[in-house]
């Protein structure tokens, strides 16, 4: 098998791109560093451990539902004794009356992404085993964002990108009279029909206190998929997904 499929769905997701302590943003789709972090988590890798083998993996993302961007306002450090307050840059405590730190954290609510993972078969085999038997609980960008199940679409696939276009059920309502549906994809390789952008999400340093990322290009393309991949009501989606995992899904031909 040359690939595997991840389904990233849950009440909340957050894939930081330019986060600082005060403002924790989210990209509009799962980032490269976030996906590597998810895989490293289920494999039992600790921060600072080598990710050299996982660097060979590529991720193609189908945007089933982009979700709704929400902001959670939080405070930290209030009503604590001076020894426990959030320290300043010089390591000292904050002055009286200024011990509370405000933060704004962005999330994607009700988003669904399906990711085609490609790479060396020996690495994919390790990843697949870890997703079946995770060392630590996986999460969607932040520990407060557990994934819905199934996370791993555990079916054999030769071409996971083609699978996204022709077989994997789409978590989206489609009208009875529609024959096709436009769906956004995020590709890691150049596409003539894509719009190029750049995102800083390739981890250079991935430790707890020293994190750095380098940029990479991505291409967003809107592909026309068969309407039968979708559902008339979202209540039908779990059953369609079950049929797909049991090998009873409907094969389609993309336009």
KETORNU-618643 format. One line per 10 residues: for each residue y, x, z negated of N, C-alpha, C, O. Coordinates in Angstrom, 2 decimals, decimal comma. Example, Ala and Ser with C-alpha at 12.3 -4.5 7.8 and 13.67 -1.06 7.14 Angstrom:
<atoms>
-5,69 13,19 -7,80 -4,50 12,30 -7,80 -3,30 13,20 -7,80 -3,32 14,24 -8,46 | -2,25 12,85 -7,08 -1,06 13,67 -7,14 0,03 12,90 -7,87 1,14 13,41 -8,04 .
</atoms>
This chain:
<atoms>
-1,19 0,84 0,00 0,00 0,00 0,00 1,24 0,88 0,00 1,31 1,87 -0,73 | 2,22 0,51 0,82 3,41 1,36 0,97 4,63 0,77 0,30 5,73 1,28 0,48 | 4,46 -0,29 -0,46 5,62 -0,87 -1,10 5,22 -1,89 -2,14 4,05 -2,25 -2,25 | 6,19 -2,34 -2,90 5,98 -3,42 -3,85 7,25 -4,26 -3,93 8,30 -3,87 -3,43 | 7,12 -5,42 -4,57 8,21 -6,38 -4,62 8,54 -6,71 -6,07 7,65 -6,99 -6,87 | 9,84 -6,67 -6,39 10,33 -7,06 -7,70 11,17 -8,32 -7,57 11,97 -8,45 -6,64 | 10,98 -9,24 -8,49 11,81 -10,44 -8,54 12,68 -10,36 -9,79 12,17 -10,37 -10,91 | 13,98 -10,26 -9,59 14,92 -10,09 -10,69 15,65 -11,40 -10,92 16,57 -11,75 -10,18 | 15,23 -12,13 -11,95 15,80 -13,43 -12,25 15,83 -13,59 -13,76 14,98 -13,06 -14,47 | 16,83 -14,33 -14,24 16,95 -14,59 -15,66 18,27 -15,27 -15,94 19,10 -15,38 -15,04 .
18,48 -15,73 -17,16 19,75 -16,38 -17,48 20,96 -15,48 -17,20 21,98 -15,94 -16,69 | 20,83 -14,18 -17,53 21,93 -13,24 -17,34 21,40 -11,92 -16,78 20,28 -11,50 -17,10 | 22,20 -11,28 -15,94 21,96 -9,91 -15,49 23,29 -9,17 -15,54 24,35 -9,79 -15,48 | 23,23 -7,85 -15,66 24,46 -7,05 -15,63 24,12 -5,65 -15,15 23,35 -4,93 -15,78 | 24,72 -5,27 -14,02 24,42 -3,99 -13,38 25,71 -3,18 -13,29 26,43 -3,24 -12,30 | 25,98 -2,42 -14,36 27,25 -1,71 -14,47 27,47 -0,73 -13,33 26,56 -0,03 -12,89 | 28,72 -0,71 -12,85 29,09 0,20 -11,77 30,19 1,16 -12,21 30,10 2,36 -11,95 | 31,22 0,64 -12,88 32,35 1,49 -13,30 32,64 1,27 -14,79 33,79 1,30 -15,20 | 31,61 1,03 -15,57 31,80 0,61 -16,95 32,45 1,69 -17,81 32,13 2,87 -17,70 | 33,37 1,25 -18,68 33,87 2,06 -19,78 33,54 1,31 -21,06 32,94 0,24 -21,01 .
33,93 1,87 -22,21 33,55 1,18 -23,45 34,23 -0,18 -23,55 33,58 -1,16 -23,90 | 35,52 -0,24 -23,25 36,25 -1,50 -23,43 35,85 -2,55 -22,40 35,73 -3,73 -22,74 | 35,64 -2,15 -21,15 35,33 -3,10 -20,08 33,99 -2,69 -19,47 33,87 -1,63 -18,87 | 32,99 -3,56 -19,62 31,66 -3,31 -19,06 31,48 -4,24 -17,86 31,16 -5,42 -18,03 | 31,67 -3,71 -16,69 31,63 -4,54 -15,48 30,19 -4,73 -15,01 29,25 -4,20 -15,61 | 30,03 -5,50 -13,95 28,75 -5,59 -13,25 29,00 -5,59 -11,76 29,94 -6,22 -11,28 | 28,15 -4,89 -11,03 28,16 -4,99 -9,58 27,60 -6,35 -9,19 27,02 -7,05 -10,02 | 27,77 -6,72 -7,93 27,29 -8,01 -7,46 25,82 -8,04 -7,10 25,31 -9,07 -6,67 | 25,14 -6,92 -7,28 23,71 -6,82 -6,98 23,13 -5,69 -7,82 23,89 -4,86 -8,32 | 21,82 -5,62 -8,00 21,22 -4,55 -8,80 21,54 -3,16 -8,23 21,39 -2,92 -7,04 .
21,99 -2,27 -9,09 22,36 -0,92 -8,67 21,14 -0,01 -8,63 20,10 -0,30 -9,24 | 21,29 1,09 -7,91 20,22 2,08 -7,83 19,88 2,63 -9,22 18,71 2,73 -9,58 | 20,92 2,97 -9,99 20,67 3,52 -11,33 20,05 2,47 -12,24 19,20 2,79 -13,07 | 20,48 1,19 -12,10 19,91 0,14 -12,92 18,43 -0,09 -12,62 17,64 -0,30 -13,54 | 18,07 -0,05 -11,34 16,67 -0,23 -10,96 15,82 0,96 -11,42 14,69 0,78 -11,89 | 16,36 2,17 -11,27 15,62 3,33 -11,78 15,45 3,24 -13,29 14,39 3,59 -13,83 | 16,49 2,76 -13,98 16,39 2,61 -15,43 15,34 1,60 -15,82 14,61 1,81 -16,79 | 15,24 0,50 -15,07 14,22 -0,51 -15,35 12,82 0,09 -15,20 11,96 -0,11 -16,05 | 12,62 0,82 -14,11 11,30 1,42 -13,87 10,99 2,50 -14,90 9,86 2,60 -15,39 | 12,00 3,32 -15,24 11,79 4,36 -16,24 11,44 3,73 -17,59 10,64 4,28 -18,35 .
12,04 2,57 -17,88 11,77 1,88 -19,15 10,31 1,46 -19,24 9,64 1,75 -20,23 | 9,81 0,79 -18,21 8,42 0,31 -18,29 7,43 1,47 -18,25 6,29 1,34 -18,70 | 7,87 2,62 -17,71 7,00 3,79 -17,66 7,05 4,62 -18,94 6,31 5,59 -19,08 | 7,93 4,24 -19,86 8,02 4,97 -21,13 8,87 6,22 -21,05 8,74 7,09 -21,92 | 9,72 6,35 -20,04 10,60 7,51 -19,95 11,77 7,34 -20,93 12,31 6,24 -21,09 | 12,14 8,41 -21,57 13,29 8,41 -22,46 14,51 8,94 -21,73 14,39 9,65 -20,73 | 15,70 8,58 -22,23 16,92 9,09 -21,62 16,90 10,62 -21,66 16,61 11,22 -22,69 | 17,22 11,22 -20,54 17,17 12,66 -20,43 15,89 13,17 -19,80 15,84 14,31 -19,36 | 14,83 12,33 -19,76 13,60 12,73 -19,08 13,84 12,80 -17,57 14,74 12,15 -17,04 | 13,05 13,59 -16,90 13,21 13,76 -15,46 12,91 12,46 -14,71 11,97 11,74 -15,02 .
13,74 12,19 -13,71 13,52 11,06 -12,80 13,27 11,56 -11,38 13,43 10,81 -10,41 | 12,89 12,82 -11,27 12,76 13,43 -9,94 11,77 12,69 -9,06 12,02 12,53 -7,87 | 10,65 12,23 -9,63 9,66 11,51 -8,81 10,20 10,15 -8,37 9,94 9,72 -7,24 | 10,94 9,47 -9,25 11,48 8,16 -8,91 12,63 8,25 -7,90 12,97 7,25 -7,26 | 13,23 9,42 -7,77 14,34 9,58 -6,83 13,89 9,37 -5,39 14,73 9,14 -4,51 | 12,59 9,45 -5,13 12,08 9,26 -3,77 11,99 7,78 -3,38 11,72 7,47 -2,22 | 12,22 6,88 -4,33 12,11 5,45 -4,05 13,39 4,90 -3,42 14,49 5,35 -3,74 | 13,24 3,93 -2,54 14,38 3,23 -1,96 14,24 1,74 -2,26 13,14 1,23 -2,45 | 15,40 1,06 -2,31 15,42 -0,35 -2,70 16,21 -1,16 -1,66 17,38 -0,87 -1,39 | 15,56 -2,16 -1,10 16,22 -3,13 -0,23 16,28 -4,46 -0,98 15,26 -4,94 -1,47 .
17,46 -5,04 -1,08 17,68 -6,19 -1,96 17,98 -7,44 -1,15 18,88 -7,45 -0,31 | 17,23 -8,49 -1,41 17,53 -9,81 -0,84 18,25 -10,64 -1,90 17,77 -10,78 -3,03 | 19,39 -11,18 -1,53 20,21 -11,94 -2,48 19,85 -13,43 -2,33 20,42 -14,14 -1,50 | 18,91 -13,88 -3,14 18,55 -15,30 -3,11 19,69 -16,15 -3,65 20,11 -17,11 -3,02 | 20,18 -15,78 -4,83 21,35 -16,44 -5,41 22,23 -15,36 -6,03 21,76 -14,60 -6,88 | 23,50 -15,27 -5,63 24,37 -14,22 -6,18 24,76 -14,45 -7,62 25,23 -13,52 -8,28 | 24,58 -15,68 -8,12 24,94 -15,98 -9,49 26,43 -16,21 -9,67 27,21 -16,09 -8,72 | 26,80 -16,55 -10,88 28,20 -16,78 -11,25 28,64 -15,68 -12,20 27,99 -15,43 -13,21 | 29,75 -15,02 -11,87 30,24 -13,93 -12,72 30,94 -14,53 -13,94 31,85 -15,33 -13,81 | 30,50 -14,12 -15,13 31,11 -14,58 -16,37 31,50 -13,37 -17,21 30,96 -12,28 -17,02 .
32,44 -13,56 -18,13 32,92 -12,48 -19,00 32,72 -12,90 -20,45 33,15 -13,98 -20,86 | 32,07 -12,05 -21,21 31,83 -12,29 -22,64 32,78 -11,40 -23,43 32,73 -10,18 -23,33 | 33,63 -12,03 -24,22 34,57 -11,28 -25,06 33,90 -10,98 -26,40 33,38 -11,87 -27,05 | 33,92 -9,69 -26,80 33,30 -9,28 -28,05 34,23 -8,35 -28,82 35,14 -7,75 -28,25 | 33,98 -8,25 -30,11 34,68 -7,28 -30,94 33,65 -6,44 -31,68 32,52 -6,88 -31,91 | 34,06 -5,24 -32,06 33,17 -4,34 -32,80 33,97 -3,60 -33,86 35,12 -3,24 -33,64 | 33,35 -3,39 -35,01 33,96 -2,57 -36,05 34,77 -3,30 -37,08 35,19 -2,70 -38,06 | 35,01 -4,59 -36,89 35,80 -5,34 -37,85 35,07 -5,57 -39,16 33,84 -5,69 -39,18 | 35,83 -5,63 -40,26 35,29 -5,95 -41,59 34,25 -4,95 -42,08 33,42 -5,29 -42,92 | 34,29 -3,73 -41,55 33,36 -2,71 -42,00 34,09 -1,67 -42,85 35,30 -1,49 -42,68 .
33,39 -0,99 -43,76 34,04 0,08 -44,53 34,45 1,22 -43,60 33,86 1,36 -42,52 | 35,43 2,03 -43,98 35,94 3,11 -43,09 34,85 4,02 -42,54 34,95 4,48 -41,40 | 33,81 4,29 -43,33 32,76 5,21 -42,88 31,92 4,65 -41,75 31,22 5,39 -41,07 | 31,98 3,32 -41,54 31,15 2,69 -40,53 31,95 2,16 -39,34 31,38 1,58 -38,42 | 33,25 2,36 -39,35 34,06 1,86 -38,25 33,88 2,71 -36,99 33,43 3,85 -37,06 | 34,24 2,13 -35,85 34,13 2,85 -34,58 35,06 4,06 -34,62 36,26 3,89 -34,85 | 34,55 5,28 -34,40 35,40 6,47 -34,50 36,34 6,61 -33,31 36,12 6,03 -32,24 | 37,39 7,39 -33,52 38,30 7,73 -32,43 37,78 8,96 -31,71 36,76 9,52 -32,10 | 38,49 9,38 -30,65 38,03 10,52 -29,85 37,92 11,81 -30,66 37,08 12,65 -30,35 | 38,75 11,97 -31,68 38,69 13,18 -32,49 37,67 13,09 -33,61 37,56 13,99 -34,44 .
36,92 11,98 -33,64 35,87 11,83 -34,64 36,31 11,22 -35,94 35,49 11,00 -36,83 | 37,60 10,94 -36,08 38,11 10,36 -37,31 38,06 8,84 -37,23 37,93 8,27 -36,15 | 38,17 8,21 -38,36 38,18 6,77 -38,40 39,51 6,21 -37,91 40,53 6,89 -37,95 | 39,48 4,99 -37,47 40,70 4,33 -37,02 41,60 4,00 -38,21 41,11 3,77 -39,32 | 42,90 3,98 -37,98 43,81 3,69 -39,08 43,66 2,25 -39,57 43,11 1,40 -38,87 | 44,16 2,00 -40,76 44,07 0,66 -41,35 44,71 -0,37 -40,43 45,78 -0,14 -39,86 | 44,04 -1,49 -40,30 44,55 -2,56 -39,46 44,20 -2,42 -38,00 44,48 -3,32 -37,21 | 43,57 -1,29 -37,61 43,20 -1,08 -36,19 41,72 -0,73 -36,05 41,33 -0,05 -35,10 | 40,92 -1,18 -36,98 39,51 -0,84 -36,95 38,68 -1,67 -36,00 37,54 -1,31 -35,70 | 39,23 -2,79 -35,52 38,47 -3,66 -34,63 38,72 -3,28 -33,17 39,86 -3,14 -32,74 .
37,64 -3,10 -32,43 37,72 -2,76 -31,01 37,34 -3,98 -30,19 36,35 -4,65 -30,48 | 38,14 -4,27 -29,17 37,86 -5,40 -28,29 37,10 -4,90 -27,05 37,41 -3,84 -26,51 | 36,12 -5,67 -26,61 35,39 -5,33 -25,39 35,21 -6,59 -24,54 35,15 -7,71 -25,05 | 35,14 -6,38 -23,23 34,91 -7,46 -22,27 33,68 -7,07 -21,45 33,67 -6,01 -20,81 | 32,65 -7,92 -21,45 31,39 -7,59 -20,80 31,08 -8,63 -19,72 31,03 -9,83 -19,99 | 30,88 -8,14 -18,51 30,62 -9,02 -17,38 29,12 -9,21 -17,17 28,32 -8,30 -17,41 | 28,77 -10,42 -16,73 27,38 -10,75 -16,42 27,33 -11,60 -15,15 28,31 -12,23 -14,77 | 26,17 -11,59 -14,53 25,86 -12,53 -13,46 24,93 -13,58 -14,04 23,82 -13,26 -14,46 | 25,38 -14,83 -14,05 24,58 -15,92 -14,61 23,81 -16,63 -13,49 24,36 -16,94 -12,44 | 22,53 -16,89 -13,75 21,67 -17,66 -12,84 21,52 -16,98 -11,47 21,38 -17,67 -10,46 .
21,53 -15,66 -11,43 21,33 -14,93 -10,18 19,84 -14,67 -9,97 19,07 -14,57 -10,91 | 19,47 -14,56 -8,70 18,09 -14,22 -8,34 18,12 -13,22 -7,19 18,75 -13,47 -6,16 | 17,45 -12,08 -7,37 17,32 -11,07 -6,33 15,84 -10,74 -6,17 15,08 -10,75 -7,14 | 15,43 -10,45 -4,94 14,08 -9,94 -4,71 14,24 -8,58 -4,04 14,96 -8,43 -3,06 | 13,56 -7,58 -4,60 13,77 -6,19 -4,19 12,49 -5,62 -3,58 11,42 -5,69 -4,18 | 12,62 -5,06 -2,38 11,54 -4,34 -1,74 11,66 -2,87 -2,13 12,66 -2,21 -1,83 | 10,63 -2,36 -2,79 10,61 -0,97 -3,24 9,68 -0,18 -2,32 8,53 -0,56 -2,12 | 10,19 0,91 -1,77 9,40 1,75 -0,87 9,45 3,19 -1,32 10,43 3,64 -1,92 | 8,38 3,92 -1,03 8,33 5,32 -1,42 6,92 5,85 -1,33 6,04 5,18 -0,80 | 6,70 7,06 -1,85 5,36 7,67 -1,82 4,35 6,79 -2,56 4,65 6,25 -3,62 .
3,16 6,66 -1,99 2,16 5,76 -2,56 1,76 6,17 -3,98 1,49 5,30 -4,81 | 1,72 7,48 -4,26 1,30 7,90 -5,59 2,33 7,49 -6,64 1,97 7,16 -7,77 | 3,62 7,51 -6,27 4,66 7,07 -7,21 4,61 5,56 -7,37 4,71 5,05 -8,49 | 4,44 4,84 -6,27 4,37 3,38 -6,33 3,18 2,92 -7,17 3,29 1,92 -7,88 | 2,07 3,62 -7,09 0,91 3,25 -7,90 1,22 3,36 -9,39 0,82 2,50 -10,18 | 1,93 4,41 -9,78 2,31 4,58 -11,18 3,28 3,48 -11,61 3,16 2,93 -12,71 | 4,24 3,18 -10,74 5,22 2,14 -11,06 4,54 0,79 -11,19 4,84 0,03 -12,12 | 3,63 0,47 -10,27 2,94 -0,82 -10,30 2,14 -0,98 -11,60 2,16 -2,04 -12,22 | 1,45 0,07 -11,99 0,67 0,03 -13,23 1,59 -0,19 -14,43 1,28 -0,97 -15,33 | 2,74 0,49 -14,44 3,67 0,36 -15,56 4,28 -1,04 -15,61 4,52 -1,56 -16,70 .
4,53 -1,64 -14,46 5,06 -3,01 -14,45 4,02 -4,01 -14,94 4,37 -5,02 -15,55 | 2,76 -3,72 -14,67 1,70 -4,60 -15,19 1,51 -4,42 -16,69 1,25 -5,39 -17,40 | 1,65 -3,19 -17,16 1,43 -2,88 -18,57 2,62 -2,06 -19,08 2,49 -0,85 -19,29 | 3,77 -2,69 -19,28 4,99 -1,93 -19,61 4,93 -1,26 -20,97 4,42 -1,82 -21,94 | 5,47 -0,05 -21,01 5,56 0,70 -22,27 6,62 0,07 -23,17 6,39 -0,13 -24,36 | 7,78 -0,24 -22,58 8,85 -0,95 -23,29 9,22 -2,20 -22,51 8,96 -2,30 -21,31 | 9,83 -3,14 -23,20 10,26 -4,39 -22,58 11,32 -4,11 -21,51 12,36 -3,52 -21,82 | 11,09 -4,53 -20,27 12,11 -4,32 -19,23 13,28 -5,29 -19,43 13,14 -6,33 -20,07 | 14,42 -4,92 -18,87 15,59 -5,78 -18,95 16,43 -5,59 -17,69 16,31 -4,59 -16,99 | 17,28 -6,59 -17,43 18,05 -6,64 -16,19 19,44 -6,03 -16,40 20,44 -6,74 -16,42 .
19,46 -4,71 -16,54 20,72 -3,99 -16,67 21,15 -3,74 -18,10 21,67 -2,66 -18,40 | 20,95 -4,71 -18,99 21,27 -4,57 -20,41 20,13 -5,14 -21,24 19,41 -6,03 -20,79 | 19,98 -4,62 -22,46 18,87 -5,07 -23,30 18,98 -6,55 -23,65 17,98 -7,17 -24,00 | 20,17 -7,11 -23,57 20,35 -8,53 -23,87 19,98 -9,42 -22,70 20,18 -10,64 -22,77 | 19,45 -8,85 -21,62 19,15 -9,61 -20,39 17,68 -9,49 -20,02 17,35 -8,75 -19,09 | 16,78 -10,19 -20,73 15,36 -10,12 -20,38 15,09 -10,84 -19,07 15,78 -11,80 -18,74 | 14,10 -10,39 -18,31 13,79 -11,03 -17,03 12,87 -12,23 -17,19 12,05 -12,29 -18,10 | 13,03 -13,19 -16,26 12,02 -14,23 -16,11 10,76 -13,60 -15,54 10,80 -12,52 -14,96 | 9,65 -14,30 -15,70 8,40 -13,87 -15,07 8,10 -14,77 -13,88 8,45 -15,94 -13,91 | 7,45 -14,24 -12,84 6,96 -12,87 -12,72 8,07 -11,89 -12,30 8,89 -12,20 -11,44 .
8,06 -10,72 -12,92 8,96 -9,65 -12,53 8,38 -8,90 -11,33 9,08 -8,63 -10,35 | 7,11 -8,56 -11,41 6,40 -7,94 -10,30 5,70 -9,03 -9,50 4,90 -9,79 -10,04 | 6,00 -9,10 -8,20 5,25 -9,99 -7,31 4,01 -9,20 -6,88 4,03 -8,45 -5,90 | 2,95 -9,38 -7,63 1,79 -8,49 -7,55 0,85 -8,91 -6,42 -0,25 -9,40 -6,65 | 1,32 -8,69 -5,20 0,52 -8,96 -4,01 0,54 -7,70 -3,14 1,52 -6,96 -3,15 | -0,53 -7,44 -2,38 -0,54 -6,28 -1,50 0,39 -6,49 -0,31 0,33 -7,52 0,36 | 1,25 -5,51 -0,06 2,17 -5,60 1,07 2,20 -4,26 1,80 2,27 -3,20 1,17 | 2,16 -4,31 3,11 2,28 -3,10 3,92 3,75 -2,79 4,21 4,16 -1,63 4,18 | 4,53 -3,82 4,49 5,95 -3,66 4,81 6,74 -4,62 3,93 6,90 -5,79 4,29 | 7,24 -4,17 2,77 7,88 -5,10 1,84 9,18 -5,69 2,37 9,54 -6,80 1,99 .
9,89 -4,98 3,24 11,13 -5,53 3,81 10,80 -6,69 4,75 11,45 -7,73 4,71 | 9,79 -6,51 5,59 9,35 -7,61 6,45 8,85 -8,78 5,63 9,03 -9,93 6,01 | 8,22 -8,49 4,50 7,73 -9,55 3,61 8,88 -10,40 3,10 8,75 -11,62 2,98 | 10,01 -9,77 2,79 11,18 -10,51 2,34 11,69 -11,46 3,41 12,24 -12,52 3,10 | 11,51 -11,09 4,66 12,05 -11,88 5,77 11,11 -12,98 6,24 11,54 -13,90 6,93 | 9,84 -12,90 5,88 8,87 -13,81 6,50 7,97 -14,56 5,53 7,37 -15,56 5,92 | 7,85 -14,10 4,27 6,83 -14,72 3,41 7,31 -15,06 2,00 6,92 -16,09 1,46 | 8,13 -14,23 1,39 8,49 -14,43 -0,02 9,36 -15,67 -0,17 10,41 -15,76 0,46 | 8,95 -16,64 -1,01 9,75 -17,85 -1,20 11,19 -17,53 -1,61 11,44 -16,58 -2,35 | 12,10 -18,34 -1,13 13,53 -18,15 -1,35 13,99 -19,10 -2,45 13,77 -20,31 -2,37 .
14,62 -18,56 -3,47 15,09 -19,38 -4,61 16,42 -20,03 -4,26 17,46 -19,75 -4,86 | 16,35 -20,90 -3,26 17,57 -21,55 -2,78 17,21 -22,90 -2,16 16,18 -23,03 -1,50 | 18,08 -23,89 -2,38 17,87 -25,19 -1,76 18,25 -25,14 -0,28 19,26 -24,55 0,10 | 17,42 -25,77 0,55 17,65 -25,83 1,99 17,53 -27,29 2,42 16,59 -27,98 2,03 | 18,48 -27,76 3,22 18,47 -29,14 3,68 17,31 -29,44 4,61 16,79 -28,54 5,27 | 16,90 -30,71 4,66 15,75 -31,11 5,47 15,97 -30,85 6,96 15,02 -30,58 7,69 | 17,22 -30,94 7,40 17,51 -30,79 8,83 17,77 -29,34 9,23 17,98 -29,06 10,42 | 17,76 -28,43 8,28 18,05 -27,03 8,58 16,78 -26,33 9,06 15,70 -26,50 8,50 | 16,92 -25,54 10,11 15,80 -24,76 10,63 15,86 -23,30 10,16 14,84 -22,63 10,06 | 17,06 -22,83 9,89 17,24 -21,46 9,42 18,24 -21,46 8,27 18,95 -22,44 8,05 .
18,29 -20,35 7,55 19,22 -20,20 6,44 19,74 -18,77 6,43 18,94 -17,83 6,54 | 21,07 -18,56 6,30 21,61 -17,19 6,25 21,43 -16,61 4,85 21,76 -17,25 3,85 | 20,92 -15,41 4,79 20,66 -14,75 3,51 21,20 -13,33 3,55 20,94 -12,60 4,50 | 21,94 -12,93 2,52 22,49 -11,58 2,44 21,43 -10,59 1,97 20,62 -10,88 1,09 | 21,45 -9,41 2,58 20,60 -8,29 2,19 21,48 -7,07 1,92 22,53 -6,90 2,54 | 21,03 -6,24 0,99 21,67 -4,94 0,74 20,66 -3,87 1,15 19,59 -3,74 0,55 | 21,02 -3,11 2,18 20,12 -2,10 2,72 20,58 -0,70 2,29 21,77 -0,43 2,23 | 19,61 0,20 1,99 19,97 1,57 1,63 20,12 2,48 2,84 20,49 3,65 2,70 | 19,83 1,96 4,03 19,92 2,76 5,27 20,85 2,05 6,24 21,08 0,85 6,14 | 21,36 2,80 7,18 22,35 2,27 8,11 21,78 1,13 8,94 20,65 1,18 9,42 .
22,61 0,09 9,10 22,27 -1,06 9,93 23,43 -1,31 10,89 24,59 -1,35 10,49 | 23,09 -1,48 12,16 24,14 -1,74 13,14 24,81 -3,09 12,90 25,98 -3,28 13,24 | 24,07 -4,03 12,31 24,63 -5,35 12,04 25,17 -5,46 10,62 25,48 -6,56 10,15 | 25,30 -4,32 9,92 25,71 -4,35 8,52 27,14 -3,87 8,32 27,71 -3,21 9,17 | 27,70 -4,23 7,16 29,02 -3,77 6,75 28,82 -2,68 5,71 28,20 -2,91 4,67 | 29,34 -1,50 5,99 29,14 -0,35 5,12 30,12 -0,36 3,96 31,30 -0,68 4,12 | 29,61 -0,02 2,78 30,46 0,21 1,61 29,86 1,34 0,80 28,80 1,87 1,15 | 30,51 1,72 -0,26 30,05 2,84 -1,07 30,02 2,42 -2,53 30,90 1,72 -3,01 | 28,98 2,86 -3,23 28,83 2,53 -4,64 28,41 3,78 -5,39 27,57 4,54 -4,92 | 28,98 3,99 -6,57 28,64 5,15 -7,40 27,50 4,75 -8,35 27,75 4,28 -9,46 .
26,27 4,94 -7,91 25,15 4,49 -8,75 23,92 5,37 -8,65 22,82 4,94 -9,01 | 24,08 6,60 -8,17 22,95 7,53 -8,13 23,07 8,44 -9,35 24,00 9,24 -9,42 | 22,15 8,35 -10,31 22,29 9,11 -11,55 22,18 10,61 -11,34 21,24 11,11 -10,72 | 23,18 11,32 -11,87 23,16 12,77 -11,89 22,77 13,24 -13,28 21,92 14,13 -13,43 | 23,37 12,65 -14,30 23,00 12,88 -15,69 22,75 11,52 -16,31 23,59 10,63 -16,20 | 21,59 11,36 -16,96 21,17 10,03 -17,41 20,86 10,05 -18,90 20,00 9,30 -19,37 | 21,58 10,90 -19,65 21,33 10,98 -21,09 22,15 9,93 -21,81 22,96 9,24 -21,19 | 21,95 9,80 -23,12 22,64 8,76 -23,88 24,13 8,99 -23,96 24,91 8,04 -23,93 | 24,56 10,25 -24,05 25,97 10,54 -24,27 26,65 11,16 -23,06 27,88 11,25 -23,03 | 25,90 11,58 -22,07 26,49 12,23 -20,91 25,89 11,62 -19,65 24,79 11,98 -19,24 .
26,62 10,70 -19,06 26,13 10,03 -17,87 27,09 10,28 -16,71 28,31 10,18 -16,87 | 26,54 10,61 -15,58 27,35 10,84 -14,38 26,59 10,33 -13,17 25,36 10,37 -13,11 | 27,35 9,83 -12,20 26,74 9,21 -11,03 27,45 9,70 -9,77 28,66 9,94 -9,76 | 26,67 9,85 -8,72 27,24 10,23 -7,42 27,24 9,01 -6,50 26,48 8,07 -6,72 | 28,09 9,02 -5,46 28,18 7,86 -4,58 27,07 7,85 -3,53 26,46 8,88 -3,23 | 26,82 6,67 -2,99 25,91 6,53 -1,86 26,40 5,35 -1,01 27,05 4,45 -1,54 | 26,11 5,36 0,27 26,49 4,22 1,12 25,42 3,13 1,07 24,23 3,41 0,92 | 25,86 1,89 1,18 24,95 0,76 1,34 25,48 -0,11 2,48 26,66 -0,08 2,79 | 24,59 -0,89 3,08 24,97 -1,77 4,18 24,57 -3,19 3,82 23,40 -3,46 3,56 | 25,55 -4,11 3,81 25,29 -5,52 3,57 25,18 -6,23 4,91 26,09 -6,18 5,74 .
24,05 -6,89 5,11 23,80 -7,64 6,35 23,39 -9,07 5,99 22,72 -9,30 4,98 | 23,79 -10,01 6,82 23,36 -11,40 6,67 22,31 -11,68 7,74 22,61 -11,68 8,93 | 21,08 -11,92 7,29 19,98 -12,19 8,20 19,67 -13,69 8,22 19,87 -14,40 7,23 | 19,18 -14,15 9,35 18,81 -15,55 9,50 17,31 -15,69 9,25 16,49 -15,17 10,00 | 16,96 -16,40 8,17 15,56 -16,55 7,77 15,10 -17,98 8,03 15,92 -18,89 8,10 | 13,80 -18,17 8,17 13,27 -19,52 8,37 13,55 -20,42 7,17 13,37 -20,01 6,02 | 13,97 -21,65 7,44 14,31 -22,57 6,36 13,10 -22,89 5,48 13,28 -23,23 4,31 | 11,88 -22,80 6,02 10,71 -23,15 5,22 10,46 -22,17 4,07 9,61 -22,44 3,21 | 11,17 -21,04 4,02 11,08 -20,15 2,87 11,78 -20,75 1,65 11,44 -20,43 0,52 | 12,76 -21,63 1,90 13,50 -22,25 0,81 12,80 -23,50 0,30 11,67 -23,80 0,69 .
13,49 -24,22 -0,57 12,93 -25,43 -1,18 13,97 -26,55 -1,10 15,17 -26,29 -1,03 | 13,50 -27,79 -1,10 14,43 -28,92 -1,07 15,06 -29,15 -2,44 16,20 -29,60 -2,53 | 14,33 -28,84 -3,53 14,88 -28,86 -4,89 14,38 -27,63 -5,61 13,27 -27,15 -5,34 | 15,17 -27,11 -6,52 14,78 -25,89 -7,23 13,55 -26,09 -8,11 12,91 -25,12 -8,50 | 13,22 -27,34 -8,43 12,00 -27,59 -9,21 10,75 -27,20 -8,43 9,71 -26,92 -9,02 | 10,86 -27,17 -7,10 9,72 -26,82 -6,28 9,48 -25,31 -6,23 8,40 -24,86 -5,87 | 10,49 -24,55 -6,59 10,40 -23,09 -6,40 9,25 -22,45 -7,18 8,52 -21,65 -6,59 | 9,04 -22,76 -8,47 7,91 -22,12 -9,18 6,57 -22,38 -8,50 5,72 -21,49 -8,46 | 6,38 -23,58 -7,98 5,11 -23,89 -7,32 4,98 -23,11 -6,02 3,89 -22,63 -5,70 | 6,07 -22,97 -5,27 6,03 -22,17 -4,04 5,72 -20,71 -4,37 4,97 -20,05 -3,65 .
6,29 -20,23 -5,46 6,04 -18,85 -5,87 4,58 -18,67 -6,28 3,96 -17,66 -5,96 | 4,04 -19,65 -6,99 2,63 -19,58 -7,39 1,71 -19,54 -6,17 0,76 -18,76 -6,14 | 2,00 -20,38 -5,18 1,20 -20,39 -3,97 1,28 -19,04 -3,25 0,28 -18,54 -2,74 | 2,46 -18,47 -3,21 2,61 -17,17 -2,56 1,78 -16,10 -3,28 1,10 -15,31 -2,62 | 1,83 -16,08 -4,60 1,08 -15,08 -5,36 -0,42 -15,28 -5,23 -1,20 -14,34 -5,38 | -0,84 -16,51 -4,96 -2,26 -16,80 -4,77 -2,69 -16,67 -3,32 -3,83 -17,00 -2,97 | -1,79 -16,18 -2,46 -2,15 -15,95 -1,06 -2,15 -17,19 -0,21 -2,76 -17,20 0,86 | -1,45 -18,27 -0,68 -1,46 -19,52 0,05 -0,08 -19,86 0,64 0,15 -20,98 1,09 | 0,83 -18,87 0,63 2,15 -19,12 1,17 2,13 -19,28 2,67 1,16 -18,91 3,34 | 3,21 -19,84 3,21 3,31 -20,06 4,65 3,95 -18,85 5,30 5,05 -18,45 4,94 .
3,26 -18,25 6,27 3,84 -17,13 7,01 4,82 -17,67 8,04 4,54 -18,66 8,72 | 5,97 -17,03 8,15 7,02 -17,46 9,06 7,38 -16,34 10,02 6,99 -15,19 9,82 | 8,09 -16,68 11,03 8,61 -15,69 11,97 10,12 -15,74 11,92 10,72 -16,76 12,22 | 10,74 -14,62 11,53 12,18 -14,60 11,40 12,84 -14,63 12,76 12,30 -14,15 13,75 | 14,06 -15,23 12,78 14,78 -15,32 14,02 15,58 -14,09 14,34 16,24 -14,03 15,38 .
</atoms>
